[in-house]
């Protein structure tokens, strides 16, 4: 028997677990780092690039490793 499929709702829950605090921290951080006159769309793009990088290479690999047994139940 091969590896069990991960349920979509569990995948979504892990993404939310990582995404919500990441967005909160990045919003605060960029509020301090970016000049006030930074265009909104540029600020959103920079935040999205940073968020995707943090989620893809730091948080999601760790979370999915730590939660693997729960994800595959």
C-alpha positions as a LaTeX table, in Angstrom:
\begin{tabular}{lrrr}
\hline
Residue & $x$ (\AA) & $y$ (\AA) & $z$ (\AA) \\
\hline
Unk1 & 0.00 & 0.00 & 0.00 \\
Unk2 & 1.42 & 3.41 & $-1.02$ \\
Unk3 & 1.34 & 6.65 & 0.90 \\
Unk4 & $-2.13$ & 7.90 & 1.81 \\
Unk5 & $-3.50$ & 10.98 & 0.10 \\
Unk6 & $-3.63$ & 14.12 & 2.19 \\
Unk7 & $-7.13$ & 15.54 & 2.57 \\
Unk8 & $-7.58$ & 18.97 & 1.03 \\
Unk9 & $-9.01$ & 20.46 & 4.21 \\
Unk10 & $-5.90$ & 19.39 & 6.12 \\
Unk11 & $-3.66$ & 20.94 & 3.48 \\
Unk12 & $-5.67$ & 24.15 & 3.71 \\
Unk13 & $-5.44$ & 24.14 & 7.52 \\
Unk14 & $-1.64$ & 23.82 & 7.44 \\
Unk15 & $-1.36$ & 26.61 & 4.85 \\
Unk16 & $-3.54$ & 28.87 & 7.02 \\
Unk17 & $-1.48$ & 27.95 & 10.09 \\
Unk18 & 1.64 & 29.18 & 8.27 \\
Unk19 & 0.13 & 32.01 & 6.23 \\
Unk20 & $-1.74$ & 33.97 & 8.91 \\
Unk21 & 1.20 & 34.71 & 11.23 \\
Unk22 & 3.50 & 35.25 & 8.24 \\
Unk23 & 1.23 & 37.95 & 6.83 \\
Unk24 & 0.86 & 39.62 & 10.24 \\
Unk25 & 4.63 & 39.74 & 10.81 \\
Unk26 & 5.40 & 40.91 & 7.27 \\
Unk27 & 2.80 & 43.68 & 7.47 \\
Unk28 & 4.36 & 44.99 & 10.67 \\
Unk29 & 7.91 & 44.60 & 9.36 \\
Unk30 & 7.24 & 46.31 & 6.05 \\
Unk31 & 5.36 & 49.06 & 7.85 \\
Unk32 & 8.69 & 49.93 & 9.47 \\
Unk33 & 10.99 & 49.21 & 6.51 \\
Unk34 & 9.17 & 50.60 & 3.49 \\
Unk35 & 8.87 & 54.35 & 3.01 \\
Unk36 & 5.37 & 55.71 & 3.59 \\
Unk37 & 5.09 & 56.83 & $-0.02$ \\
Unk38 & 5.66 & 53.31 & $-1.41$ \\
Unk39 & 2.86 & 52.65 & $-3.90$ \\
Unk40 & 0.30 & 50.23 & $-2.51$ \\
Unk41 & 0.57 & 47.72 & $-5.36$ \\
Unk42 & 4.36 & 47.64 & $-5.06$ \\
Unk43 & 4.14 & 47.10 & $-1.29$ \\
Unk44 & 1.68 & 44.23 & $-1.84$ \\
Unk45 & 3.97 & 42.69 & $-4.48$ \\
Unk46 & 6.99 & 42.90 & $-2.18$ \\
Unk47 & 4.98 & 41.37 & 0.67 \\
Unk48 & 3.73 & 38.55 & $-1.55$ \\
Unk49 & 7.23 & 37.77 & $-2.81$ \\
Unk50 & 8.56 & 37.64 & 0.75 \\
Unk51 & 5.57 & 35.60 & 1.95 \\
Unk52 & 5.86 & 33.02 & $-0.82$ \\
Unk53 & 9.59 & 32.65 & $-0.20$ \\
Unk54 & 9.12 & 32.24 & 3.57 \\
Unk55 & 6.28 & 29.76 & 3.13 \\
Unk56 & 7.92 & 27.75 & 0.35 \\
Unk57 & 11.42 & 27.38 & 1.72 \\
Unk58 & 11.08 & 27.79 & 5.48 \\
Unk59 & 7.66 & 27.20 & 7.02 \\
Unk60 & 5.81 & 24.69 & 4.86 \\
Unk61 & 8.62 & 22.10 & 4.68 \\
Unk62 & 8.94 & 22.19 & 8.48 \\
Unk63 & 5.20 & 22.17 & 9.18 \\
Unk64 & 4.46 & 19.34 & 6.77 \\
Unk65 & 7.32 & 17.34 & 8.30 \\
Unk66 & 6.10 & 17.93 & 11.86 \\
Unk67 & 2.45 & 17.27 & 10.95 \\
Unk68 & 3.02 & 14.40 & 8.50 \\
Unk69 & 1.35 & 11.72 & 10.63 \\
Unk70 & $-1.74$ & 13.87 & 11.16 \\
Unk71 & $-1.86$ & 14.90 & 7.51 \\
Unk72 & $-1.82$ & 11.30 & 6.28 \\
Unk73 & $-4.45$ & 9.96 & 8.72 \\
\hline
\end{tabular}
